[in-house]
Amino acid sequence: MMSVLTRLRRGEAGMTTAEYAVGTVAACGFGGVLLKLLTSDTVVRLITDLIRRALSLAI
């Protein structure tokens, strides 16, 4: 006769793989949004201005 704990363990087989899959999809989605944001004209202009100001202070 199987114990309750043994039956519960069998019911969760594969859950770790599913959790990794969901985490991977979420990370890829976040990476895509971040890439789109960082390559937008506004952000590129802000970063370029920031670097120019920093270099002008150093010279």
PDB file of N, CA, C, O and CB in Angstrom:
ATOM      1  N   MET A   1       0.840  -1.184   0.000  1.00  0.00           N
ATOM      2  CA  MET A   1       0.000   0.000   0.000  1.00  0.00           C
ATOM      3  C   MET A   1       0.887   1.250   0.000  1.00  0.00           C
ATOM      4  O   MET A   1       1.824   1.354   0.792  1.00  0.00           O
ATOM      5  CB  MET A   1      -0.957  -0.003   1.224  1.00  0.00           C
ATOM      6  N   MET A   2       0.582   2.198  -0.896  1.00  0.00           N
ATOM      7  CA  MET A   2       1.385   3.423  -1.029  1.00  0.00           C
ATOM      8  C   MET A   2       1.004   4.434   0.037  1.00  0.00           C
ATOM      9  O   MET A   2      -0.165   4.572   0.399  1.00  0.00           O
ATOM     10  CB  MET A   2       1.207   4.041  -2.426  1.00  0.00           C
ATOM     11  N   SER A   3       2.004   5.131   0.528  1.00  0.00           N
ATOM     12  CA  SER A   3       1.719   6.196   1.484  1.00  0.00           C
ATOM     13  C   SER A   3       1.247   7.437   0.743  1.00  0.00           C
ATOM     14  O   SER A   3       1.420   7.558  -0.469  1.00  0.00           O
ATOM     15  CB  SER A   3       2.965   6.516   2.341  1.00  0.00           C
ATOM     16  N   VAL A   4       0.657   8.340   1.479  1.00  0.00           N
ATOM     17  CA  VAL A   4       0.165   9.592   0.894  1.00  0.00           C
ATOM     18  C   VAL A   4       1.332  10.403   0.330  1.00  0.00           C
ATOM     19  O   VAL A   4       1.205  11.011  -0.732  1.00  0.00           O
ATOM     20  CB  VAL A   4      -0.611  10.423   1.950  1.00  0.00           C
ATOM     21  N   LEU A   5       2.451  10.415   1.025  1.00  0.00           N
ATOM     22  CA  LEU A   5       3.616  11.171   0.581  1.00  0.00           C
ATOM     23  C   LEU A   5       4.143  10.644  -0.752  1.00  0.00           C
ATOM     24  O   LEU A   5       4.524  11.431  -1.619  1.00  0.00           O
ATOM     25  CB  LEU A   5       4.717  11.116   1.639  1.00  0.00           C
ATOM     26  N   THR A   6       4.169   9.327  -0.923  1.00  0.00           N
ATOM     27  CA  THR A   6       4.626   8.738  -2.182  1.00  0.00           C
ATOM     28  C   THR A   6       3.706   9.132  -3.320  1.00  0.00           C
ATOM     29  O   THR A   6       4.181   9.433  -4.415  1.00  0.00           O
ATOM     30  CB  THR A   6       4.703   7.212  -2.072  1.00  0.00           C
ATOM     31  N   ARG A   7       2.397   9.139  -3.091  1.00  0.00           N
ATOM     32  CA  ARG A   7       1.447   9.523  -4.138  1.00  0.00           C
ATOM     33  C   ARG A   7       1.590  11.007  -4.491  1.00  0.00           C
ATOM     34  O   ARG A   7       1.467  11.380  -5.658  1.00  0.00           O
ATOM     35  CB  ARG A   7       0.004   9.221  -3.687  1.00  0.00           C
ATOM     36  N   LEU A   8       1.846  11.841  -3.503  1.00  0.00           N
ATOM     37  CA  LEU A   8       2.026  13.273  -3.771  1.00  0.00           C
ATOM     38  C   LEU A   8       3.284  13.519  -4.591  1.00  0.00           C
ATOM     39  O   LEU A   8       3.283  14.361  -5.489  1.00  0.00           O
ATOM     40  CB  LEU A   8       2.094  14.064  -2.454  1.00  0.00           C
ATOM     41  N   ARG A   9       4.340  12.804  -4.297  1.00  0.00           N
ATOM     42  CA  ARG A   9       5.588  12.976  -5.051  1.00  0.00           C
ATOM     43  C   ARG A   9       5.406  12.581  -6.502  1.00  0.00           C
ATOM     44  O   ARG A   9       5.938  13.244  -7.393  1.00  0.00           O
ATOM     45  CB  ARG A   9       6.712  12.153  -4.427  1.00  0.00           C
ATOM     46  N   ARG A  10       4.673  11.525  -6.751  1.00  0.00           N
ATOM     47  CA  ARG A  10       4.446  11.090  -8.126  1.00  0.00           C
ATOM     48  C   ARG A  10       3.594  12.099  -8.893  1.00  0.00           C
ATOM     49  O   ARG A  10       3.767  12.254 -10.102  1.00  0.00           O
ATOM     50  CB  ARG A  10       3.774   9.716  -8.143  1.00  0.00           C
ATOM     51  N   GLY A  11       2.686  12.782  -8.218  1.00  0.00           N
ATOM     52  CA  GLY A  11       1.814  13.746  -8.875  1.00  0.00           C
ATOM     53  C   GLY A  11       2.546  14.991  -9.327  1.00  0.00           C
ATOM     54  O   GLY A  11       2.039  15.706 -10.191  1.00  0.00           O
ATOM     55  N   GLU A  12       3.707  15.279  -8.787  1.00  0.00           N
ATOM     56  CA  GLU A  12       4.457  16.480  -9.147  1.00  0.00           C
ATOM     57  C   GLU A  12       5.606  16.192 -10.100  1.00  0.00           C
ATOM     58  O   GLU A  12       6.458  17.056 -10.310  1.00  0.00           O
ATOM     59  CB  GLU A  12       4.990  17.143  -7.907  1.00  0.00           C
ATOM     60  N   ALA A  13       5.649  15.017 -10.672  1.00  0.00           N
ATOM     61  CA  ALA A  13       6.728  14.685 -11.618  1.00  0.00           C
ATOM     62  C   ALA A  13       6.660  15.624 -12.811  1.00  0.00           C
ATOM     63  O   ALA A  13       5.595  15.797 -13.404  1.00  0.00           O
ATOM     64  CB  ALA A  13       6.629  13.201 -12.087  1.00  0.00           C
ATOM     65  N   GLY A  14       7.785  16.231 -13.167  1.00  0.00           N
ATOM     66  CA  GLY A  14       7.834  17.132 -14.308  1.00  0.00           C
ATOM     67  C   GLY A  14       7.541  18.586 -13.969  1.00  0.00           C
ATOM     68  O   GLY A  14       7.636  19.442 -14.849  1.00  0.00           O
ATOM     69  N   MET A  15       7.198  18.888 -12.757  1.00  0.00           N
ATOM     70  CA  MET A  15       6.898  20.274 -12.393  1.00  0.00           C
ATOM     71  C   MET A  15       8.135  21.158 -12.495  1.00  0.00           C
ATOM     72  O   MET A  15       8.030  22.320 -12.888  1.00  0.00           O
ATOM     73  CB  MET A  15       6.329  20.338 -10.976  1.00  0.00           C
ATOM     74  N   THR A  16       9.273  20.642 -12.158  1.00  0.00           N
ATOM     75  CA  THR A  16      10.487  21.450 -12.221  1.00  0.00           C
ATOM     76  C   THR A  16      10.776  21.870 -13.657  1.00  0.00           C
ATOM     77  O   THR A  16      11.156  23.015 -13.904  1.00  0.00           O
ATOM     78  CB  THR A  16      11.680  20.676 -11.641  1.00  0.00           C
ATOM     79  N   THR A  17      10.601  20.967 -14.590  1.00  0.00           N
ATOM     80  CA  THR A  17      10.826  21.278 -15.998  1.00  0.00           C
ATOM     81  C   THR A  17       9.853  22.353 -16.476  1.00  0.00           C
ATOM     82  O   THR A  17      10.244  23.266 -17.203  1.00  0.00           O
ATOM     83  CB  THR A  17      10.683  20.012 -16.856  1.00  0.00           C
ATOM     84  N   ALA A  18       8.604  22.247 -16.075  1.00  0.00           N
ATOM     85  CA  ALA A  18       7.607  23.246 -16.472  1.00  0.00           C
ATOM     86  C   ALA A  18       7.940  24.611 -15.877  1.00  0.00           C
ATOM     87  O   ALA A  18       7.758  25.634 -16.536  1.00  0.00           O
ATOM     88  CB  ALA A  18       6.197  22.806 -16.032  1.00  0.00           C
ATOM     89  N   GLU A  19       8.417  24.636 -14.663  1.00  0.00           N
ATOM     90  CA  GLU A  19       8.781  25.903 -14.034  1.00  0.00           C
ATOM     91  C   GLU A  19       9.977  26.536 -14.738  1.00  0.00           C
ATOM     92  O   GLU A  19      10.019  27.753 -14.922  1.00  0.00           O
ATOM     93  CB  GLU A  19       9.093  25.692 -12.547  1.00  0.00           C
ATOM     94  N   TYR A  20      10.940  25.719 -15.127  1.00  0.00           N
ATOM     95  CA  TYR A  20      12.081  26.254 -15.893  1.00  0.00           C
ATOM     96  C   TYR A  20      11.622  26.805 -17.228  1.00  0.00           C
ATOM     97  O   TYR A  20      12.120  27.841 -17.671  1.00  0.00           O
ATOM     98  CB  TYR A  20      13.146  25.168 -16.115  1.00  0.00           C
ATOM     99  N   ALA A  21      10.687  26.137 -17.876  1.00  0.00           N
ATOM    100  CA  ALA A  21      10.188  26.596 -19.173  1.00  0.00           C
ATOM    101  C   ALA A  21       9.494  27.949 -19.033  1.00  0.00           C
ATOM    102  O   ALA A  21       9.710  28.845 -19.848  1.00  0.00           O
ATOM    103  CB  ALA A  21       9.220  25.560 -19.778  1.00  0.00           C
ATOM    104  N   VAL A  22       8.672  28.097 -18.016  1.00  0.00           N
ATOM    105  CA  VAL A  22       7.975  29.372 -17.798  1.00  0.00           C
ATOM    106  C   VAL A  22       8.983  30.469 -17.476  1.00  0.00           C
ATOM    107  O   VAL A  22       8.855  31.591 -17.967  1.00  0.00           O
ATOM    108  CB  VAL A  22       6.935  29.243 -16.655  1.00  0.00           C
ATOM    109  N   GLY A  23       9.969  30.162 -16.668  1.00  0.00           N
ATOM    110  CA  GLY A  23      11.005  31.136 -16.333  1.00  0.00           C
ATOM    111  C   GLY A  23      11.821  31.547 -17.544  1.00  0.00           C
ATOM    112  O   GLY A  23      12.178  32.716 -17.689  1.00  0.00           O
ATOM    113  N   THR A  24      12.118  30.591 -18.417  1.00  0.00           N
ATOM    114  CA  THR A  24      12.877  30.887 -19.625  1.00  0.00           C
ATOM    115  C   THR A  24      12.086  31.786 -20.567  1.00  0.00           C
ATOM    116  O   THR A  24      12.633  32.734 -21.131  1.00  0.00           O
ATOM    117  CB  THR A  24      13.264  29.596 -20.334  1.00  0.00           C
ATOM    118  N   VAL A  25      10.809  31.490 -20.738  1.00  0.00           N
ATOM    119  CA  VAL A  25       9.962  32.316 -21.607  1.00  0.00           C
ATOM    120  C   VAL A  25       9.844  33.730 -21.042  1.00  0.00           C
ATOM    121  O   VAL A  25       9.893  34.705 -21.792  1.00  0.00           O
ATOM    122  CB  VAL A  25       8.557  31.682 -21.765  1.00  0.00           C
ATOM    123  N   ALA A  26       9.689  33.842 -19.729  1.00  0.00           N
ATOM    124  CA  ALA A  26       9.594  35.170 -19.105  1.00  0.00           C
ATOM    125  C   ALA A  26      10.899  35.945 -19.270  1.00  0.00           C
ATOM    126  O   ALA A  26      10.876  37.145 -19.544  1.00  0.00           O
ATOM    127  CB  ALA A  26       9.244  35.039 -17.610  1.00  0.00           C
ATOM    128  N   ALA A  27      12.033  35.271 -19.104  1.00  0.00           N
ATOM    129  CA  ALA A  27      13.330  35.941 -19.265  1.00  0.00           C
ATOM    130  C   ALA A  27      13.538  36.403 -20.705  1.00  0.00           C
ATOM    131  O   ALA A  27      14.069  37.489 -20.938  1.00  0.00           O
ATOM    132  CB  ALA A  27      14.473  35.003 -18.846  1.00  0.00           C
ATOM    133  N   CYS A  28      13.126  35.591 -21.660  1.00  0.00           N
ATOM    134  CA  CYS A  28      13.256  35.987 -23.078  1.00  0.00           C
ATOM    135  C   CYS A  28      12.361  37.184 -23.391  1.00  0.00           C
ATOM    136  O   CYS A  28      12.765  38.091 -24.119  1.00  0.00           O
ATOM    137  CB  CYS A  28      12.898  34.802 -24.011  1.00  0.00           C
ATOM    138  N   GLY A  29      11.157  37.186 -22.846  1.00  0.00           N
ATOM    139  CA  GLY A  29      10.253  38.320 -23.053  1.00  0.00           C
ATOM    140  C   GLY A  29      10.818  39.592 -22.456  1.00  0.00           C
ATOM    141  O   GLY A  29      10.775  40.648 -23.087  1.00  0.00           O
ATOM    142  N   PHE A  30      11.348  39.503 -21.245  1.00  0.00           N
ATOM    143  CA  PHE A  30      11.948  40.668 -20.599  1.00  0.00           C
ATOM    144  C   PHE A  30      13.163  41.155 -21.387  1.00  0.00           C
ATOM    145  O   PHE A  30      13.370  42.359 -21.540  1.00  0.00           O
ATOM    146  CB  PHE A  30      12.350  40.334 -19.151  1.00  0.00           C
ATOM    147  N   GLY A  31      13.963  40.216 -21.882  1.00  0.00           N
ATOM    148  CA  GLY A  31      15.129  40.585 -22.683  1.00  0.00           C
ATOM    149  C   GLY A  31      14.725  41.303 -23.961  1.00  0.00           C
ATOM    150  O   GLY A  31      15.379  42.262 -24.373  1.00  0.00           O
ATOM    151  N   GLY A  32      13.656  40.846 -24.585  1.00  0.00           N
ATOM    152  CA  GLY A  32      13.168  41.500 -25.801  1.00  0.00           C
ATOM    153  C   GLY A  32      12.698  42.916 -25.550  1.00  0.00           C
ATOM    154  O   GLY A  32      12.989  43.823 -26.330  1.00  0.00           O
ATOM    155  N   VAL A  33      11.969  43.107 -24.458  1.00  0.00           N
ATOM    156  CA  VAL A  33      11.497  44.451 -24.098  1.00  0.00           C
ATOM    157  C   VAL A  33      12.682  45.352 -23.775  1.00  0.00           C
ATOM    158  O   VAL A  33      12.714  46.509 -24.195  1.00  0.00           O
ATOM    159  CB  VAL A  33      10.526  44.389 -22.892  1.00  0.00           C
ATOM    160  N   LEU A  34      13.645  44.836 -23.040  1.00  0.00           N
ATOM    161  CA  LEU A  34      14.835  45.615 -22.687  1.00  0.00           C
ATOM    162  C   LEU A  34      15.634  45.992 -23.933  1.00  0.00           C
ATOM    163  O   LEU A  34      16.113  47.121 -24.044  1.00  0.00           O
ATOM    164  CB  LEU A  34      15.722  44.827 -21.712  1.00  0.00           C
ATOM    165  N   LEU A  35      15.778  45.066 -24.859  1.00  0.00           N
ATOM    166  CA  LEU A  35      16.488  45.354 -26.101  1.00  0.00           C
ATOM    167  C   LEU A  35      15.779  46.440 -26.892  1.00  0.00           C
ATOM    168  O   LEU A  35      16.420  47.359 -27.402  1.00  0.00           O
ATOM    169  CB  LEU A  35      16.621  44.091 -26.947  1.00  0.00           C
ATOM    170  N   LYS A  36      14.475  46.339 -26.996  1.00  0.00           N
ATOM    171  CA  LYS A  36      13.701  47.338 -27.736  1.00  0.00           C
ATOM    172  C   LYS A  36      13.840  48.718 -27.075  1.00  0.00           C
ATOM    173  O   LYS A  36      13.977  49.731 -27.761  1.00  0.00           O
ATOM    174  CB  LYS A  36      12.205  46.921 -27.810  1.00  0.00           C
ATOM    175  N   LEU A  37      13.803  48.744 -25.754  1.00  0.00           N
ATOM    176  CA  LEU A  37      13.931  50.003 -25.031  1.00  0.00           C
ATOM    177  C   LEU A  37      15.313  50.619 -25.217  1.00  0.00           C
ATOM    178  O   LEU A  37      15.434  51.813 -25.489  1.00  0.00           O
ATOM    179  CB  LEU A  37      13.652  49.789 -23.551  1.00  0.00           C
ATOM    180  N   LEU A  38      16.351  49.805 -25.071  1.00  0.00           N
ATOM    181  CA  LEU A  38      17.716  50.341 -25.136  1.00  0.00           C
ATOM    182  C   LEU A  38      18.145  50.723 -26.544  1.00  0.00           C
ATOM    183  O   LEU A  38      19.101  51.482 -26.704  1.00  0.00           O
ATOM    184  CB  LEU A  38      18.685  49.336 -24.582  1.00  0.00           C
ATOM    185  N   THR A  39      17.471  50.224 -27.559  1.00  0.00           N
ATOM    186  CA  THR A  39      17.820  50.599 -28.928  1.00  0.00           C
ATOM    187  C   THR A  39      16.879  51.665 -29.491  1.00  0.00           C
ATOM    188  O   THR A  39      16.962  52.004 -30.671  1.00  0.00           O
ATOM    189  CB  THR A  39      17.800  49.370 -29.825  1.00  0.00           C
ATOM    190  N   SER A  40      15.991  52.192 -28.659  1.00  0.00           N
ATOM    191  CA  SER A  40      15.103  53.254 -29.133  1.00  0.00           C
ATOM    192  C   SER A  40      15.903  54.547 -29.300  1.00  0.00           C
ATOM    193  O   SER A  40      16.923  54.747 -28.640  1.00  0.00           O
ATOM    194  CB  SER A  40      13.912  53.466 -28.148  1.00  0.00           C
ATOM    195  N   ASP A  41      15.433  55.407 -30.178  1.00  0.00           N
ATOM    196  CA  ASP A  41      16.151  56.649 -30.473  1.00  0.00           C
ATOM    197  C   ASP A  41      16.331  57.521 -29.235  1.00  0.00           C
ATOM    198  O   ASP A  41      17.388  58.122 -29.046  1.00  0.00           O
ATOM    199  CB  ASP A  41      15.417  57.432 -31.544  1.00  0.00           C
ATOM    200  N   THR A  42      15.318  57.590 -28.406  1.00  0.00           N
ATOM    201  CA  THR A  42      15.379  58.436 -27.211  1.00  0.00           C
ATOM    202  C   THR A  42      16.463  57.968 -26.247  1.00  0.00           C
ATOM    203  O   THR A  42      17.251  58.776 -25.755  1.00  0.00           O
ATOM    204  CB  THR A  42      14.027  58.448 -26.504  1.00  0.00           C
ATOM    205  N   VAL A  43      16.503  56.681 -25.980  1.00  0.00           N
ATOM    206  CA  VAL A  43      17.486  56.156 -25.029  1.00  0.00           C
ATOM    207  C   VAL A  43      18.900  56.247 -25.605  1.00  0.00           C
ATOM    208  O   VAL A  43      19.844  56.574 -24.886  1.00  0.00           O
ATOM    209  CB  VAL A  43      17.153  54.694 -24.661  1.00  0.00           C
ATOM    210  N   VAL A  44      19.044  55.962 -26.888  1.00  0.00           N
ATOM    211  CA  VAL A  44      20.367  56.078 -27.518  1.00  0.00           C
ATOM    212  C   VAL A  44      20.861  57.513 -27.431  1.00  0.00           C
ATOM    213  O   VAL A  44      22.038  57.750 -27.156  1.00  0.00           O
ATOM    214  CB  VAL A  44      20.318  55.618 -28.996  1.00  0.00           C
ATOM    215  N   ARG A  45      19.967  58.475 -27.664  1.00  0.00           N
ATOM    216  CA  ARG A  45      20.336  59.889 -27.570  1.00  0.00           C
ATOM    217  C   ARG A  45      20.741  60.254 -26.140  1.00  0.00           C
ATOM    218  O   ARG A  45      21.728  60.962 -25.940  1.00  0.00           O
ATOM    219  CB  ARG A  45      19.168  60.781 -28.035  1.00  0.00           C
ATOM    220  N   LEU A  46      19.997  59.781 -25.156  1.00  0.00           N
ATOM    221  CA  LEU A  46      20.331  60.072 -23.752  1.00  0.00           C
ATOM    222  C   LEU A  46      21.685  59.487 -23.362  1.00  0.00           C
ATOM    223  O   LEU A  46      22.483  60.151 -22.701  1.00  0.00           O
ATOM    224  CB  LEU A  46      19.244  59.523 -22.821  1.00  0.00           C
ATOM    225  N   ILE A  47      21.943  58.261 -23.765  1.00  0.00           N
ATOM    226  CA  ILE A  47      23.220  57.629 -23.425  1.00  0.00           C
ATOM    227  C   ILE A  47      24.373  58.331 -24.130  1.00  0.00           C
ATOM    228  O   ILE A  47      25.432  58.539 -23.539  1.00  0.00           O
ATOM    229  CB  ILE A  47      23.200  56.137 -23.796  1.00  0.00           C
ATOM    230  N   THR A  48      24.170  58.694 -25.389  1.00  0.00           N
ATOM    231  CA  THR A  48      25.210  59.409 -26.141  1.00  0.00           C
ATOM    232  C   THR A  48      25.521  60.749 -25.490  1.00  0.00           C
ATOM    233  O   THR A  48      26.690  61.102 -25.335  1.00  0.00           O
ATOM    234  CB  THR A  48      24.775  59.622 -27.603  1.00  0.00           C
ATOM    235  N   ASP A  49      24.496  61.497 -25.107  1.00  0.00           N
ATOM    236  CA  ASP A  49      24.711  62.781 -24.431  1.00  0.00           C
ATOM    237  C   ASP A  49      25.442  62.601 -23.107  1.00  0.00           C
ATOM    238  O   ASP A  49      26.326  63.389 -22.770  1.00  0.00           O
ATOM    239  CB  ASP A  49      23.376  63.486 -24.195  1.00  0.00           C
ATOM    240  N   LEU A  50      25.079  61.578 -22.365  1.00  0.00           N
ATOM    241  CA  LEU A  50      25.720  61.299 -21.079  1.00  0.00           C
ATOM    242  C   LEU A  50      27.208  61.000 -21.270  1.00  0.00           C
ATOM    243  O   LEU A  50      28.042  61.500 -20.516  1.00  0.00           O
ATOM    244  CB  LEU A  50      25.024  60.115 -20.375  1.00  0.00           C
ATOM    245  N   ILE A  51      27.541  60.192 -22.268  1.00  0.00           N
ATOM    246  CA  ILE A  51      28.944  59.853 -22.529  1.00  0.00           C
ATOM    247  C   ILE A  51      29.715  61.082 -23.005  1.00  0.00           C
ATOM    248  O   ILE A  51      30.859  61.289 -22.602  1.00  0.00           O
ATOM    249  CB  ILE A  51      29.044  58.725 -23.578  1.00  0.00           C
ATOM    250  N   ARG A  52      29.098  61.896 -23.857  1.00  0.00           N
ATOM    251  CA  ARG A  52      29.773  63.124 -24.321  1.00  0.00           C
ATOM    252  C   ARG A  52      30.073  64.066 -23.170  1.00  0.00           C
ATOM    253  O   ARG A  52      31.159  64.641 -23.095  1.00  0.00           O
ATOM    254  CB  ARG A  52      28.916  63.846 -25.365  1.00  0.00           C
ATOM    255  N   ARG A  53      29.102  64.225 -22.268  1.00  0.00           N
ATOM    256  CA  ARG A  53      29.325  65.104 -21.103  1.00  0.00           C
ATOM    257  C   ARG A  53      30.428  64.563 -20.203  1.00  0.00           C
ATOM    258  O   ARG A  53      31.258  65.321 -19.702  1.00  0.00           O
ATOM    259  CB  ARG A  53      28.027  65.265 -20.293  1.00  0.00           C
ATOM    260  N   ALA A  54      30.433  63.267 -20.004  1.00  0.00           N
ATOM    261  CA  ALA A  54      31.456  62.668 -19.154  1.00  0.00           C
ATOM    262  C   ALA A  54      32.840  62.832 -19.776  1.00  0.00           C
ATOM    263  O   ALA A  54      33.808  63.116 -19.070  1.00  0.00           O
ATOM    264  CB  ALA A  54      31.152  61.184 -18.916  1.00  0.00           C
ATOM    265  N   LEU A  55      32.938  62.655 -21.085  1.00  0.00           N
ATOM    266  CA  LEU A  55      34.243  62.807 -21.755  1.00  0.00           C
ATOM    267  C   LEU A  55      34.691  64.264 -21.784  1.00  0.00           C
ATOM    268  O   LEU A  55      35.885  64.551 -21.689  1.00  0.00           O
ATOM    269  CB  LEU A  55      34.177  62.258 -23.188  1.00  0.00           C
ATOM    270  N   SER A  56      33.743  65.178 -21.914  1.00  0.00           N
ATOM    271  CA  SER A  56      34.125  66.603 -21.929  1.00  0.00           C
ATOM    272  C   SER A  56      34.633  67.048 -20.565  1.00  0.00           C
ATOM    273  O   SER A  56      35.484  67.935 -20.488  1.00  0.00           O
ATOM    274  CB  SER A  56      32.931  67.481 -22.351  1.00  0.00           C
ATOM    275  N   LEU A  57      34.138  66.460 -19.502  1.00  0.00           N
ATOM    276  CA  LEU A  57      34.635  66.786 -18.171  1.00  0.00           C
ATOM    277  C   LEU A  57      36.014  66.195 -17.919  1.00  0.00           C
ATOM    278  O   LEU A  57      36.815  66.764 -17.177  1.00  0.00           O
ATOM    279  CB  LEU A  57      33.667  66.293 -17.117  1.00  0.00           C
ATOM    280  N   ALA A  58      36.285  65.063 -18.535  1.00  0.00           N
ATOM    281  CA  ALA A  58      37.571  64.368 -18.333  1.00  0.00           C
ATOM    282  C   ALA A  58      38.690  65.045 -19.108  1.00  0.00           C
ATOM    283  O   ALA A  58      39.856  64.928 -18.729  1.00  0.00           O
ATOM    284  CB  ALA A  58      37.462  62.895 -18.762  1.00  0.00           C
ATOM    285  N   ILE A  59      38.366  65.744 -20.174  1.00  0.00           N
ATOM    286  CA  ILE A  59      39.410  66.323 -21.030  1.00  0.00           C
ATOM    287  C   ILE A  59      39.844  67.669 -20.510  1.00  0.00           C
ATOM    288  O   ILE A  59      40.715  68.308 -21.101  1.00  0.00           O
ATOM    289  CB  ILE A  59      38.922  66.457 -22.469  1.00  0.00           C
TER     290      ILE A  59
END
